[in-house]
Amino acid sequence: MASPFRRKVETLREEIRRHERLYYVENRPQISDAAFDALMRELIELERAHPELASPDSPSQRVGGAVADELPPVTHNPHAPMLSLDNAYDVGELAAFHERVAKNLGMADAAYTVEPKIDGLGVSLVYEDHLLTHAATRGDGVTGEEVTANVKSGWLA
């Protein structure tokens, strides 16, 4: 018999995947960003509390969503995937973020710019000789979508 935690983790994963598809692929989100973040945080907390339930294919282990079929795929530099930023909801989470930054940089002082979250699109832009030559969405962090013409025209839909 499966544990109640396993059932809850599987249910959360299914729900998160459905909302990712609605948001990233179908462009028809059904819940707010805050509600989605709450689902993801619950999943992450359950996986941390029950490591035996962690899985590499969990939505908690990847960035963004699937690449849409309508646009050509673009593979990002394998040595520099496009990652996502984590959310921080209180001073304790900001302090934990600073500790990770300080540890990774090997220094205690760091300056930050903090802005309210604005929903938008992450894109990789490549310029050659001061001209935009390539634009791609973040996608799943490894593979994005070719959007150079959209960016040059000012339209991203």
DSSP file (Angstrom, degrees, kcal/mol; ACC not computed):
  #  RESIDUE AA STRUCTURE BP1 BP2  ACC     N-H-->O    O-->H-N    N-H-->O    O-->H-N    TCO  KAPPA ALPHA  PHI   PSI    X-CA   Y-CA   Z-CA
    1    1 A M              0   0    0      0, 0.0     2,-0.1     0, 0.0     0, 0.0   0.000 360.0 360.0 360.0 133.6    0.0    0.0    0.0
    2    2 A A        -     0   0    0      1,-0.1     0, 0.0     2,-0.1     0, 0.0  -0.437 360.0-111.1 -73.8 145.1    1.3    3.4   -1.0
    3    3 A S     >  -     0   0    0     -2,-0.1     4,-2.1     1,-0.1     5,-0.2  -0.341  22.4-116.8 -71.4 156.8    2.0    5.9    1.8
    4    4 A P  H  > S+     0   0    0      0, 0.0     4,-2.1     0, 0.0     5,-0.1   0.823 117.7  56.0 -63.3 -28.5   -0.3    9.0    2.0
    5    5 A F  H  > S+     0   0    0      2,-0.2     4,-2.7     1,-0.2     5,-0.2   0.908 105.3  50.3 -68.7 -41.0    2.9   11.1    1.4
    6    6 A R  H  > S+     0   0    0      2,-0.2     4,-2.6     1,-0.2     5,-0.2   0.931 111.6  48.1 -61.9 -45.5    3.6    9.2   -1.9
    7    7 A R  H  X S+     0   0    0     -4,-2.1     4,-2.4     1,-0.2    -1,-0.2   0.908 112.4  49.0 -61.7 -41.5    0.0    9.8   -3.0
    8    8 A K  H  X S+     0   0    0     -4,-2.1     4,-2.6     2,-0.2    -2,-0.2   0.913 111.6  49.1 -65.3 -42.5    0.2   13.5   -2.1
    9    9 A V  H  X S+     0   0    0     -4,-2.7     4,-2.6     2,-0.2    -2,-0.2   0.929 112.6  47.7 -62.3 -45.7    3.5   13.9   -4.0
   10   10 A E  H  X S+     0   0    0     -4,-2.6     4,-2.2     2,-0.2    -2,-0.2   0.898 112.6  49.2 -63.1 -40.5    2.1   12.1   -7.1
   11   11 A T  H  X S+     0   0    0     -4,-2.4     4,-2.5    -5,-0.2    -2,-0.2   0.918 111.9  48.5 -64.3 -43.8   -1.0   14.3   -7.0
   12   12 A L  H  X S+     0   0    0     -4,-2.6     4,-2.9     2,-0.2     5,-0.2   0.915 110.3  51.5 -62.9 -42.9    1.0   17.5   -6.7
   13   13 A R  H  X S+     0   0    0     -4,-2.6     4,-2.7     2,-0.2    -1,-0.2   0.927 111.4  47.3 -60.2 -45.3    3.3   16.5   -9.5
   14   14 A E  H  X S+     0   0    0     -4,-2.2     4,-2.1     2,-0.2    -1,-0.2   0.926 114.1  47.1 -61.9 -44.8    0.3   15.8  -11.8
   15   15 A E  H  X S+     0   0    0     -4,-2.5     4,-2.3     2,-0.2    -2,-0.2   0.912 113.1  48.3 -65.1 -42.7   -1.3   19.1  -10.9
   16   16 A I  H  X S+     0   0    0     -4,-2.9     4,-2.6     2,-0.2    -2,-0.2   0.924 110.8  50.8 -63.9 -44.8    1.9   21.1  -11.3
   17   17 A R  H  X S+     0   0    0     -4,-2.7     4,-2.3    -5,-0.2    -1,-0.2   0.899 109.9  50.9 -59.7 -40.5    2.5   19.5  -14.7
   18   18 A R  H  X S+     0   0    0     -4,-2.1     4,-2.4     1,-0.2    -1,-0.2   0.932 112.5  45.3 -63.0 -45.2   -1.0   20.3  -15.8
   19   19 A H  H  X S+     0   0    0     -4,-2.3     4,-2.2     2,-0.2    -2,-0.2   0.849 110.6  54.1 -70.0 -32.7   -0.6   23.9  -14.8
   20   20 A E  H  X>S+     0   0    0     -4,-2.6     4,-3.3     2,-0.2     5,-0.6   0.928 110.0  47.5 -63.3 -43.6    2.8   24.2  -16.4
   21   21 A R  I  X>S+     0   0    0     -4,-2.3     5,-2.6     1,-0.2     4,-1.5   0.930 112.2  49.1 -63.1 -44.9    1.3   22.9  -19.7
   22   22 A L  I  <5S+     0   0    0     -4,-2.4     6,-3.3     3,-0.2    -1,-0.2   0.902 120.8  36.7 -60.1 -40.8   -1.6   25.4  -19.4
   23   23 A Y  I  <5S+     0   0    0     -4,-2.2     4,-0.3     4,-0.2    -2,-0.2   0.958 127.4  29.5 -77.9 -54.6    0.8   28.3  -18.7
   24   24 A Y  I  <5S+     0   0    0     -4,-3.3    -3,-0.2    -5,-0.2    44,-0.2   0.849 133.1  23.1 -81.4 -35.9    3.9   27.5  -20.9
   25   25 A V  I  <<S+     0   0    0     -4,-1.5    -3,-0.2    -5,-0.6    -4,-0.1   0.883 130.7  32.8-100.6 -48.6    2.4   25.7  -23.8
   26   26 A E  S   <S-     0   0    0     -5,-2.6    -3,-0.2     2,-0.0    -4,-0.2   0.593  89.5-138.0 -89.4 -10.6   -1.3   26.6  -24.1
   27   27 A N  S    S+     0   0    0     -6,-0.4    -4,-0.2    -4,-0.3    -5,-0.1   0.871  70.7 112.1  55.3  39.8   -0.9   30.2  -22.8
   28   28 A R        -     0   0    0     -6,-3.3    -5,-0.2    -7,-0.1    -1,-0.1  -0.503  49.6-169.1-138.5  68.0   -4.0   29.8  -20.8
   29   29 A P        -     0   0    0      0, 0.0     3,-0.1     0, 0.0   -10,-0.1  -0.258   9.4-169.5 -59.9 145.1   -3.1   29.8  -17.1
   30   30 A Q        +     0   0    0    -11,-0.1     2,-0.3     2,-0.1   -11,-0.0   0.506  67.2  42.5-113.6  -9.4   -5.9   28.8  -14.7
   31   31 A I  S    S-     0   0    0    -12,-0.1    -1,-0.1     1,-0.0     2,-0.0  -0.915  88.2 -97.5-133.2 162.8   -4.3   29.8  -11.4
   32   32 A S     >  -     0   0    0     -2,-0.3     4,-2.3     1,-0.1     5,-0.2  -0.275  34.3-111.2 -72.7 162.5   -2.3   32.8  -10.1
   33   33 A D  H  > S+     0   0    0      1,-0.2     4,-3.0     2,-0.2     5,-0.2   0.893 120.3  53.9 -59.2 -39.8    1.5   32.7   -9.9
   34   34 A A  H  > S+     0   0    0      2,-0.2     4,-2.0     1,-0.2    -1,-0.2   0.898 108.5  48.1 -63.9 -40.4    1.2   32.7   -6.1
   35   35 A A  H  > S+     0   0    0      2,-0.2     4,-1.8     1,-0.2    -1,-0.2   0.904 113.2  48.1 -67.0 -40.4   -1.1   29.7   -6.2
   36   36 A F  H  X S+     0   0    0     -4,-2.3     4,-2.4     1,-0.2    -2,-0.2   0.938 110.6  51.4 -63.0 -46.4    1.3   27.8   -8.5
   37   37 A D  H  X S+     0   0    0     -4,-3.0     4,-2.7     1,-0.2    -2,-0.2   0.870 107.1  54.2 -58.6 -37.5    4.3   28.8   -6.3
   38   38 A A  H  X S+     0   0    0     -4,-2.0     4,-2.2     2,-0.2    -1,-0.2   0.901 108.3  48.8 -64.6 -40.9    2.4   27.4   -3.3
   39   39 A L  H  X S+     0   0    0     -4,-1.8     4,-2.2     2,-0.2    -2,-0.2   0.934 113.3  47.1 -62.1 -45.6    1.9   24.0   -5.0
   40   40 A M  H  X S+     0   0    0     -4,-2.4     4,-2.7     1,-0.2    -2,-0.2   0.909 111.2  50.9 -64.1 -42.3    5.5   23.9   -6.0
   41   41 A R  H  X S+     0   0    0     -4,-2.7     4,-2.6     1,-0.2    -1,-0.2   0.899 109.1  51.4 -63.1 -39.8    6.7   24.8   -2.4
   42   42 A E  H  X S+     0   0    0     -4,-2.2     4,-2.2     2,-0.2    -1,-0.2   0.923 111.3  47.9 -62.4 -43.6    4.5   22.1   -1.0
   43   43 A L  H  X S+     0   0    0     -4,-2.2     4,-2.6     2,-0.2    -2,-0.2   0.938 112.2  48.7 -61.6 -47.6    6.0   19.5   -3.3
   44   44 A I  H  X S+     0   0    0     -4,-2.7     4,-2.3     1,-0.2    -2,-0.2   0.909 111.3  50.1 -60.4 -43.3    9.5   20.6   -2.5
   45   45 A E  H  X S+     0   0    0     -4,-2.6     4,-2.3     2,-0.2    -1,-0.2   0.902 111.6  48.1 -64.0 -40.6    8.9   20.5    1.2
   46   46 A L  H  X S+     0   0    0     -4,-2.2     4,-1.8     2,-0.2    -2,-0.2   0.910 111.8  49.7 -65.9 -41.3    7.4   17.0    0.9
   47   47 A E  H  < S+     0   0    0     -4,-2.6     7,-0.3     2,-0.2     6,-0.2   0.869 112.6  47.6 -66.2 -35.6   10.3   15.8   -1.2
   48   48 A R  H  < S+     0   0    0     -4,-2.3    -2,-0.2    -5,-0.2    -1,-0.2   0.904 114.2  46.1 -69.2 -41.0   12.8   17.2    1.3
   49   49 A A  H  < S+     0   0    0     -4,-2.3    -2,-0.2     1,-0.3    -1,-0.2   0.771 125.6  32.2 -72.1 -25.4   11.0   15.7    4.3
   50   50 A H    ><  +     0   0    0     -4,-1.8     3,-2.7    -5,-0.2     4,-0.3  -0.653  68.4 175.7-132.2  74.8   10.7   12.3    2.5
   51   51 A P  G >  S+     0   0    0      0, 0.0     3,-1.3     0, 0.0    -1,-0.1   0.729  75.6  70.6 -57.0 -23.4   13.8   12.0    0.3
   52   52 A E  G 3  S+     0   0    0      1,-0.3    -5,-0.1    -3,-0.1    -3,-0.0   0.687  96.9  53.6 -67.0 -15.4   12.8    8.5   -0.8
   53   53 A L  G <  S+     0   0    0     -3,-2.7    -1,-0.3    -6,-0.2    -6,-0.1   0.511  83.0 113.3 -94.8  -7.2   10.0   10.1   -2.8
   54   54 A A    <   -     0   0    0     -3,-1.3   -10,-0.0    -4,-0.3     3,-0.0  -0.334  44.4-176.3 -65.7 147.7   12.4   12.5   -4.7
   55   55 A S    >   -     0   0    0      1,-0.1     3,-1.9    -2,-0.0     6,-0.1  -0.995  35.0-130.9-148.6 139.0   12.6   11.8   -8.4
   56   56 A P  T 3  S+     0   0    0      0, 0.0    -1,-0.1     0, 0.0     5,-0.0   0.733 109.8  55.5 -63.9 -20.3   14.7   13.4  -11.2
   57   57 A D  T 3  S+     0   0    0      3,-0.0     5,-0.1    -3,-0.0    -3,-0.0   0.336  81.1 121.3 -93.7   8.9   11.6   13.8  -13.3
   58   58 A S  S X  S-     0   0    0     -3,-1.9     3,-2.3     1,-0.1     4,-0.1  -0.422  74.2-123.0 -68.4 144.1    9.8   15.8  -10.6
   59   59 A P  G >  S+     0   0    0      0, 0.0     3,-1.2     0, 0.0    -1,-0.1   0.753 111.6  67.6 -57.5 -22.6    8.6   19.3  -11.6
   60   60 A S  G 3  S+     0   0    0      1,-0.2    -3,-0.0    -5,-0.1    -2,-0.0   0.628  95.5  57.0 -71.6 -11.4   10.7   20.5   -8.7
   61   61 A Q  G <  S+     0   0    0     -3,-2.3     2,-0.3    -6,-0.1    -1,-0.2   0.275 102.6  57.3-105.0   9.6   13.9   19.4  -10.5
   62   62 A R  S <  S-     0   0    0     -3,-1.2     2,-0.4    -4,-0.1    79,-0.1  -0.890  71.2-121.3-139.0 170.6   13.5   21.4  -13.7
   63   63 A V        -     0   0    0     77,-0.8    79,-0.2    -2,-0.3    19,-0.1  -0.869  67.6 -24.3-110.7 140.5   13.1   25.0  -15.0
   64   64 A G  S    S-     0   0    0     -2,-0.4    76,-0.2    77,-0.1     2,-0.2  -0.112  82.9 -75.6  64.0-154.2   10.2   26.3  -17.1
   65   65 A G        -     0   0    0     74,-0.6    76,-0.1     1,-0.2    -2,-0.1  -0.619  56.6 -51.2-134.4-169.3    8.1   24.1  -19.3
   66   66 A A        -     0   0    0     -2,-0.2     2,-0.3     1,-0.1    -1,-0.2  -0.290  58.4-104.8 -68.9 153.1    7.9   22.2  -22.5
   67   67 A V        -     0   0    0     77,-0.1    -1,-0.1     1,-0.1   -42,-0.1  -0.625  39.0-113.7 -78.9 135.6    8.9   23.8  -25.7
   68   68 A A    >   -     0   0    0     -2,-0.3     3,-0.7   -44,-0.2    -1,-0.1  -0.376  12.9-133.5 -69.6 148.3    5.8   24.7  -27.9
   69   69 A D  T 3  S+     0   0    0      1,-0.2    -1,-0.1    -2,-0.1    -2,-0.0   0.706  97.3  71.2 -73.4 -20.6    5.5   22.8  -31.2
   70   70 A E  T 3  S+     0   0    0      2,-0.1    -1,-0.2    75,-0.0    -2,-0.0   0.716  95.7  54.5 -73.0 -20.6    4.7   26.0  -33.2
   71   71 A L  S <  S-     0   0    0     -3,-0.7    76,-0.1     1,-0.0    -4,-0.0  -0.871  93.1-101.9-117.6 147.0    8.3   27.4  -32.9
   72   72 A P        -     0   0    0      0, 0.0    74,-2.9     0, 0.0     2,-0.1  -0.391  42.9-114.3 -64.0 139.3   11.6   25.8  -33.9
   73   73 A P  E     -A  145   0A   0      0, 0.0     2,-0.4     0, 0.0    72,-0.2  -0.445  26.9-161.5 -74.6 149.8   13.6   24.4  -31.0
   74   74 A V  E     -A  144   0A   0     70,-2.3    70,-3.2    -2,-0.1     2,-0.6  -1.000  12.0-139.2-130.9 129.4   16.9   26.0  -30.0
   75   75 A T  E     -A  143   0A   0     -2,-0.4    68,-0.2    68,-0.2    67,-0.1  -0.798  20.4-140.1 -91.3 124.9   19.5   24.3  -27.9
   76   76 A H        -     0   0    0     66,-3.1    62,-0.0    -2,-0.6    -1,-0.0  -0.319  42.2 -70.7 -75.5 164.1   21.2   26.6  -25.3
   77   77 A N    >   -     0   0    0      3,-0.3     3,-1.7     1,-0.2    -1,-0.2  -0.371  42.8-141.2 -53.6 121.8   24.9   26.4  -24.5
   78   78 A P  T 3  S+     0   0    0      0, 0.0    -1,-0.2     0, 0.0    -2,-0.1   0.713 101.2  53.5 -65.1 -18.1   25.3   23.1  -22.6
   79   79 A H  T 3  S+     0   0    0      1,-0.2    -2,-0.1     0, 0.0    -3,-0.0   0.525 118.1  34.9 -91.1  -6.6   27.8   24.8  -20.3
   80   80 A A  S <  S-     0   0    0     -3,-1.7    -3,-0.3    62,-0.1    -1,-0.2  -0.474  76.4-175.7-145.8  69.4   25.4   27.7  -19.4
   81   81 A P        -     0   0    0      0, 0.0     2,-0.8     0, 0.0    61,-0.2  -0.271  37.6-105.3 -63.6 154.6   21.8   26.6  -19.3
   82   82 A M        -     0   0    0     59,-2.0     2,-0.2    56,-0.2   -19,-0.1  -0.745  47.5-169.1 -82.5 112.2   19.2   29.3  -18.7
   83   83 A L        -     0   0    0     -2,-0.8     2,-0.3     1,-0.0    58,-0.1  -0.471  15.0-120.6 -98.8 170.9   18.1   28.8  -15.1
   84   84 A S        -     0   0    0     -2,-0.2     2,-0.3   -20,-0.0    -1,-0.0  -0.717  22.2-116.4-107.9 159.7   15.2   30.4  -13.2
   85   85 A L        -     0   0    0     -2,-0.3     2,-0.2     1,-0.0    -1,-0.0  -0.716  27.7-123.1 -92.6 146.8   15.3   32.5  -10.1
   86   86 A D        -     0   0    0     -2,-0.3     2,-0.3     1,-0.1    -1,-0.0  -0.534  23.9-118.4 -83.1 156.5   13.8   31.3   -6.8
   87   87 A N        -     0   0    0     -2,-0.2     2,-0.4   -50,-0.1    -1,-0.1  -0.647  19.5-156.8 -89.0 151.5   11.1   33.3   -5.0
   88   88 A A        +     0   0    0     -2,-0.3     3,-0.1     1,-0.1     4,-0.0  -0.998  13.2 177.6-129.0 129.0   11.6   34.6   -1.5
   89   89 A Y        +     0   0    0     -2,-0.4     2,-0.3     1,-0.1    -1,-0.1   0.521  63.6  18.2-110.3  -8.5    8.5   35.4    0.6
   90   90 A D  S  > S-     0   0    0      1,-0.1     4,-1.7     0, 0.0     3,-0.3  -0.951  83.3 -93.4-154.7 174.4   10.1   36.5    3.9
   91   91 A V  H  > S+     0   0    0     -2,-0.3     4,-2.5     1,-0.2     5,-0.2   0.843 119.5  57.9 -62.7 -35.9   13.2   37.9    5.5
   92   92 A G  H  > S+     0   0    0      1,-0.2     4,-2.2     2,-0.2    -1,-0.2   0.897 106.4  48.2 -62.5 -40.7   14.4   34.3    6.5
   93   93 A E  H  > S+     0   0    0     -3,-0.3     4,-2.0     2,-0.2    -1,-0.2   0.862 111.3  50.8 -68.7 -35.0   14.3   33.2    2.9
   94   94 A L  H  X S+     0   0    0     -4,-1.7     4,-2.4     2,-0.2    -2,-0.2   0.899 109.8  50.4 -65.9 -40.0   16.3   36.3    1.9
   95   95 A A  H  X S+     0   0    0     -4,-2.5     4,-2.2     2,-0.2    -2,-0.2   0.903 109.9  49.8 -64.6 -40.7   18.8   35.6    4.6
   96   96 A A  H  X S+     0   0    0     -4,-2.2     4,-2.0     2,-0.2    -1,-0.2   0.890 109.8  51.9 -64.6 -38.7   19.2   32.0    3.4
   97   97 A F  H  X S+     0   0    0     -4,-2.0     4,-2.4     1,-0.2    -2,-0.2   0.932 109.0  50.0 -61.0 -46.0   19.7   33.2   -0.2
   98   98 A H  H  X S+     0   0    0     -4,-2.4     4,-3.1     1,-0.2     5,-0.2   0.897 107.8  53.6 -61.5 -39.9   22.4   35.6    1.0
   99   99 A E  H  X S+     0   0    0     -4,-2.2     4,-2.4     1,-0.2    -1,-0.2   0.914 109.7  47.7 -61.2 -42.0   24.2   32.7    2.9
  100  100 A R  H  X S+     0   0    0     -4,-2.0     4,-2.6     2,-0.2    -2,-0.2   0.915 113.5  47.8 -65.0 -42.2   24.2   30.6   -0.3
  101  101 A V  H  X S+     0   0    0     -4,-2.4     4,-2.6     2,-0.2     5,-0.3   0.947 112.7  48.2 -62.4 -48.8   25.5   33.5   -2.4
  102  102 A A  H  X>S+     0   0    0     -4,-3.1     5,-1.5     1,-0.2     4,-1.5   0.902 113.7  47.5 -60.6 -42.1   28.2   34.3    0.2
  103  103 A K  H  <5S+     0   0    0     -4,-2.4    -1,-0.2    -5,-0.2    -2,-0.2   0.937 114.5  45.6 -64.5 -46.6   29.3   30.7    0.4
  104  104 A N  H  <5S+     0   0    0     -4,-2.6    -2,-0.2     1,-0.2    -1,-0.2   0.834 119.4  40.8 -68.9 -32.2   29.4   30.2   -3.4
  105  105 A L  H  <5S-     0   0    0     -4,-2.6    -1,-0.2     2,-0.2    -2,-0.2   0.646 104.5-128.7 -87.6 -15.7   31.3   33.5   -4.0
  106  106 A G  T  <5S+     0   0    0     -4,-1.5     2,-0.3    -5,-0.3    -3,-0.2   0.812  75.0  98.2  71.6  30.2   33.6   33.0   -1.0
  107  107 A M      < -     0   0    0     -5,-1.5    -1,-0.2    -6,-0.2    -2,-0.2  -0.995  65.5-144.6-148.9 149.3   32.8   36.4    0.4
  108  108 A A  S    S+     0   0    0     -2,-0.3     2,-0.4    -3,-0.1    -6,-0.1   0.781  80.3  71.7 -86.4 -28.3   30.4   37.8    3.0
  109  109 A D        +     0   0    0     -7,-0.1     2,-0.3     2,-0.0     0, 0.0  -0.742  53.8 156.4 -95.7 135.2   29.5   41.1    1.4
  110  110 A A        -     0   0    0     -2,-0.4     2,-0.4     2,-0.0    -8,-0.1  -0.979  31.1-136.9-151.2 144.6   27.3   41.3   -1.6
  111  111 A A        -     0   0    0     -2,-0.3     2,-0.3     2,-0.0    -2,-0.0  -0.833  24.1-167.3-103.1 143.3   25.1   44.1   -3.1
  112  112 A Y        -     0   0    0     -2,-0.4     2,-0.5     2,-0.0    -2,-0.0  -0.919  20.2-149.7-129.7 153.1   21.6   43.3   -4.3
  113  113 A T        -     0   0    0     -2,-0.3     2,-0.5     2,-0.0    -2,-0.0  -0.997  21.8-164.2-116.8 126.4   18.9   44.9   -6.4
  114  114 A V        +     0   0    0     -2,-0.5    -2,-0.0     0, 0.0     0, 0.0  -0.941  11.8 172.2-117.2 131.8   15.4   43.8   -5.4
  115  115 A E        -     0   0    0     -2,-0.5     3,-0.1     3,-0.0     2,-0.1  -0.949  38.8 -98.3-132.9 152.6   12.4   44.3   -7.5
  116  116 A P        -     0   0    0      0, 0.0     2,-0.3     0, 0.0     0, 0.0  -0.401  54.9 -92.7 -64.9 150.9    8.8   43.2   -7.3
  117  117 A K        -     0   0    0     -2,-0.1     2,-0.5     1,-0.0   -30,-0.0  -0.476  41.2-169.4 -69.0 129.9    8.1   40.2   -9.5
  118  118 A I        -     0   0    0     -2,-0.3     2,-0.1    -3,-0.1    -1,-0.0  -0.989  24.6-123.9-119.1 123.3    6.8   41.2  -12.9
  119  119 A D        +     0   0    0     -2,-0.5     2,-0.3     1,-0.1    -2,-0.0  -0.433  56.8 120.0 -67.8 135.7    5.5   38.3  -15.0
  120  120 A G        -     0   0    0     -2,-0.1     2,-0.4     2,-0.0    -1,-0.1  -0.823  58.0 -67.7-166.9-154.7    7.3   38.1  -18.3
  121  121 A L        -     0   0    0     -2,-0.3     2,-0.5    16,-0.0    -2,-0.0  -0.971  29.8-139.1-126.3 130.4    9.4   36.0  -20.6
  122  122 A G        +     0   0    0     -2,-0.4    16,-1.7    17,-0.1     2,-0.4  -0.790  31.3 176.6 -87.0 126.1   13.0   35.0  -20.2
  123  123 A V  E     -B  137   0B   0     -2,-0.5     2,-0.5    14,-0.2    14,-0.2  -0.963  29.4-136.8-131.6 150.5   15.0   35.2  -23.4
  124  124 A S  E     -B  136   0B   0     12,-3.1    12,-1.8    -2,-0.4     2,-0.4  -0.920  25.1-164.7-100.5 124.6   18.6   34.7  -24.5
  125  125 A L  E     -B  135   0B   0     -2,-0.5     2,-0.5    10,-0.2    10,-0.2  -0.943   5.4-164.1-115.8 132.4   19.8   37.4  -26.8
  126  126 A V  E     -B  134   0B   0      8,-2.8     7,-3.0    -2,-0.4     8,-1.4  -0.966   5.6-169.4-117.2 125.8   22.9   37.2  -29.0
  127  127 A Y  E     -B  132   0B   0     -2,-0.5     2,-0.4     5,-0.2     5,-0.2  -0.931   4.3-173.1-113.8 137.7   24.4   40.3  -30.5
  128  128 A E  E >  S-B  131   0B   0      3,-2.6     3,-1.5    -2,-0.4    -2,-0.0  -0.997  77.8  -8.3-129.2 126.8   27.2   40.2  -33.1
  129  129 A D  T 3  S-     0   0    0     -2,-0.4    -1,-0.1     1,-0.3     3,-0.1   0.896 131.2 -56.0  51.9  43.3   28.8   43.5  -34.2
  130  130 A H  T 3  S+     0   0    0      1,-0.2     2,-0.4    -3,-0.1    -1,-0.3   0.600 116.2 112.8  68.7  14.3   26.1   45.4  -32.2
  131  131 A L  E <  S-B  128   0B   0     -3,-1.5    -3,-2.6     0, 0.0     2,-0.4  -0.956  73.8-115.3-119.7 136.9   23.3   43.7  -34.1
  132  132 A L  E     +B  127   0B   0     -2,-0.4    -5,-0.2    -5,-0.2     3,-0.1  -0.545  42.0 163.7 -66.4 120.9   20.7   41.3  -32.7
  133  133 A T  E     +     0   0B   0     -7,-3.0     2,-0.3    -2,-0.4    -6,-0.2   0.605  58.6  21.3-113.5 -18.8   21.3   38.0  -34.5
  134  134 A H  E     +B  126   0B   0     -8,-1.4    -8,-2.8    14,-0.1     2,-0.4  -0.978  52.2 179.4-157.5 135.8   19.6   35.4  -32.3
  135  135 A A  E     +B  125   0B   0     -2,-0.3    12,-2.6   -10,-0.2    13,-0.6  -0.997   9.9 171.2-138.6 135.2   16.8   35.3  -29.7
  136  136 A A  E     -BC 124 146B   0    -12,-1.8   -12,-3.1    -2,-0.4    10,-0.2  -0.998  30.1-118.7-142.7 144.0   15.5   32.2  -27.9
  137  137 A T  E     -B  123   0B   0      8,-2.1   -14,-0.2    -2,-0.3     3,-0.1  -0.307  30.7-113.4 -71.8 164.7   13.1   31.6  -25.0
  138  138 A R    >   +     0   0    0    -16,-1.7     3,-2.4     1,-0.2   -56,-0.2   0.878  51.2 167.6 -66.8 -38.2   14.3   29.9  -21.9
  139  139 A G  T 3  S-     0   0    0      1,-0.3   -74,-0.6   -17,-0.2     5,-0.2  -0.398  74.1 -20.0  58.8-127.2   12.0   26.9  -22.5
  140  140 A D  T 3  S-     0   0    0      3,-2.0   -77,-0.8   -76,-0.2    -1,-0.3   0.310  99.0 -98.9 -94.5   8.7   13.1   24.1  -20.1
  141  141 A G  S <  S+     0   0    0     -3,-2.4   -59,-2.0     2,-0.3     3,-0.1   0.009 120.1  50.7  98.5 -27.8   16.6   25.7  -19.6
  142  142 A V  S    S+     0   0    0      1,-0.3   -66,-3.1   -61,-0.2     2,-0.5   0.755 116.4  31.3-105.7 -43.6   18.3   23.4  -22.1
  143  143 A T  E    S+A   75   0A   0    -68,-0.2    -3,-2.0    -5,-0.1    -1,-0.3  -0.980  70.1 168.4-122.8 127.3   16.0   23.8  -25.1
  144  144 A G  E     -A   74   0A   0    -70,-3.2   -70,-2.3    -2,-0.5     2,-0.4  -0.420  35.5 -89.7-117.9-164.5   14.1   27.0  -25.9
  145  145 A E  E     -A   73   0A   0    -72,-0.2    -8,-2.1    -2,-0.2     2,-0.5  -0.922  34.1-113.3-117.3 139.8   12.1   28.3  -28.8
  146  146 A E  B     +C  136   0B   0    -74,-2.9   -10,-0.2    -2,-0.4     4,-0.1  -0.581  46.8 155.3 -69.7 117.5   13.5   30.4  -31.7
  147  147 A V     >  +     0   0    0    -12,-2.6     4,-2.6    -2,-0.5     5,-0.2   0.050  24.5 123.5-134.0  25.7   11.9   33.9  -31.4
  148  148 A T  H  > S+     0   0    0    -13,-0.6     4,-2.6     1,-0.2     5,-0.2   0.926  79.4  46.4 -56.9 -48.8   14.4   36.1  -33.3
  149  149 A A  H  > S+     0   0    0      1,-0.2     4,-1.8     2,-0.2     6,-0.3   0.888 112.4  51.8 -62.6 -38.4   11.8   37.5  -35.7
  150  150 A N  H  >>S+     0   0    0      2,-0.2     5,-2.1     1,-0.2     4,-0.9   0.929 111.9  45.7 -63.3 -45.2    9.4   38.1  -32.9
  151  151 A V  H ><5S+     0   0    0     -4,-2.6     3,-0.6     1,-0.2    -2,-0.2   0.915 111.8  51.2 -65.8 -43.4   11.9   40.0  -30.8
  152  152 A K  H 3<5S+     0   0    0     -4,-2.6    -1,-0.2     1,-0.2    -2,-0.2   0.842 114.0  44.5 -63.4 -32.4   13.1   42.1  -33.8
  153  153 A S  H 3<5S-     0   0    0     -4,-1.8    -1,-0.2    -5,-0.2    -2,-0.2   0.596 114.5-116.4 -87.5 -10.5    9.5   43.1  -34.6
  154  154 A G  T <<5S+     0   0    0     -4,-0.9     2,-0.5    -3,-0.6    -3,-0.2   0.551  76.8 119.0  88.6   7.6    8.7   43.8  -31.0
  155  155 A W      < +     0   0    0     -5,-2.1     2,-0.4    -6,-0.3    -1,-0.2  -0.935  28.3 164.8-116.3 122.5    6.1   41.0  -30.7
  156  156 A L              0   0    0     -2,-0.5    -9,-0.0    -3,-0.1   -35,-0.0  -0.968 360.0 360.0-128.4 116.2    6.2   38.0  -28.4
  157  157 A A              0   0    0     -2,-0.4    -1,-0.1     0, 0.0    -2,-0.0   0.387 360.0 360.0-116.9 360.0    3.0   36.2  -28.0
